[in-house]
Structure formats: structure tokens, C-alpha cells
């Protein structure tokens, strides 16, 4: 796997670890309210759902880190998790906000392209 692909995949993994922190621990804080545009009431009523979402983002990051740790042998693992992230980004863009595609889907697409070019 090329250095560029590895770095791009690591960036996507770090993004998803950031999403985990935001959704699991900062959802109802000032930062979380500002980033997600929720009211305190809305954040309180959706906190458990957000934590669940954050956990899934952590699993996506873990999968990418696992794939990267295997080097070239992790190709199929990285391919799978990047495709999952791209699909999640597209679904989020269609159902929640187009910004999700740019924050989640586009970095994964770029990482996937670099992976496929190796």
C-alpha cells in the first residue's frame, strides 16, 4: 500500500475517532450543540442515539486501523470499511445534511481512490 493511501486512510480513521468523541461525549456540550446545530432539549432527547452512532463510528475507525496495520495484506479490509463509510456518507447526505457527504464521504472516496491506485 502506498504512503499516500496509508495517510489518507489514517486521516479518515482519525475523522471517525473525532466523530466518536463528538457523538458519545460532547453531544450535549456547547461545542456539540454548535457543531450539530441542536438545542439543549433536542440534544438531551437524542443523546443515547448519538452515543450509539458514535460507537459505530469508532468501529469504522478500528476497522481502518486494523487494515492499515496489516499493510498490503489489509487491502480488502480497508476496501470494505472505506466502502461502508462512503455509503454512510451518501445516506447521511440524503437523509440529514449534504455536509455529511463532504465531511465523511469525500475523504473516504479520496482514500479509496488512492488505495485502488496502489
C-alpha positions in Angstrom: 0.0 0.0 0.0 1.4 3.4 -0.9 2.3 6.0 1.7 -0.4 8.4 0.2 -3.1 5.7 0.6 -2.0 4.9 4.1 -2.0 8.5 5.2 -5.4 9.1 3.6 -6.9 6.1 5.3 -5.4 7.2 8.6 -7.0 10.6 8.2 -10.4 9.0 7.6 -9.8 6.9 10.7 -8.9 10.0 12.8 -12.0 11.7 11.5 -14.2 8.8 12.7 -12.5 8.8 16.1 -13.3 12.5 16.2 -17.0 11.7 15.4 -17.0 9.1 18.1 -15.8 11.7 20.7 -18.3 14.3 19.5 -21.3 12.0 19.4 -20.5 10.0 22.5 -19.1 12.6 24.9 -19.7 16.1 23.5 -23.2 15.8 22.0 -24.9 18.0 24.6 -22.0 20.4 25.4 -21.6 23.9 24.0 -19.2 22.5 21.3 -21.6 19.7 20.3 -24.6 22.0 20.2 -22.8 24.4 18.0 -21.4 21.8 15.6 -24.6 19.9 15.2 -27.0 22.8 15.5 -29.2 21.3 18.2 -31.0 22.9 21.1 -30.2 21.6 24.6 -33.6 19.9 24.6 -33.1 18.2 21.3 -29.6 17.1 22.4 -30.9 15.7 25.7 -33.6 13.7 23.9 -31.2 12.3 21.3 -28.1 11.7 23.5 -28.4 7.9 23.6 -29.0 7.7 19.8 -25.9 9.9 19.2 -23.8 7.8 21.5 -24.8 4.7 19.5 -23.9 6.5 16.3 -20.5 7.5 17.9 -19.8 3.9 18.8 -20.4 2.8 15.2 -18.0 5.5 14.0 -15.5 4.0 16.4 -15.9 0.6 14.8 -15.3 2.1 11.4 -12.1 3.7 12.6 -11.0 0.5 14.3 -11.6 -1.4 11.0 -9.4 1.1 9.1 -6.7 1.0 11.7 -6.7 -2.8 11.6 -6.5 -2.8 7.8 -3.6 -0.3 7.8 -1.8 -2.3 10.5 -1.7 -5.3 8.1 0.0 -3.3 5.3 -0.7 -4.7 1.8 -2.5 -7.7 3.3 -5.1 -5.3 4.7 -6.2 -4.2 1.3 -9.6 -6.0 1.4 -10.3 -4.8 5.0 -9.6 -1.2 4.0 -11.7 -1.6 0.9 -14.6 -2.9 2.9 -14.5 -0.2 5.6 -14.0 2.7 3.1 -17.0 1.5 1.1 -19.1 1.3 4.3 -18.1 4.9 5.1 -18.8 6.1 1.6 -22.3 4.6 1.8 -22.9 6.0 5.2 -21.8 9.5 3.9 -24.2 9.3 1.0 -27.0 8.1 3.1 -26.4 10.9 5.6 -26.3 13.4 2.9 -29.6 12.2 1.5 -31.4 12.0 4.9 -29.8 14.5 7.2 -27.4 17.1 5.6 -25.3 17.4 2.5 -22.4 18.5 4.7 -22.1 14.8 5.8 -21.0 13.8 2.4 -18.2 16.4 2.4 -17.0 15.6 5.9 -17.4 11.8 5.8 -17.9 10.6 2.3 -15.5 12.7 0.2 -12.4 11.9 2.4 -13.3 8.2 2.2 -13.7 8.4 -1.6 -10.3 10.0 -1.9 -8.7 7.4 0.3 -10.4 4.6 -1.7 -9.1 6.0 -5.0 -5.6 6.1 -3.5 -6.0 2.6 -2.2 -7.1 1.3 -5.6 -4.2 3.0 -7.4 -1.7 1.0 -5.3 
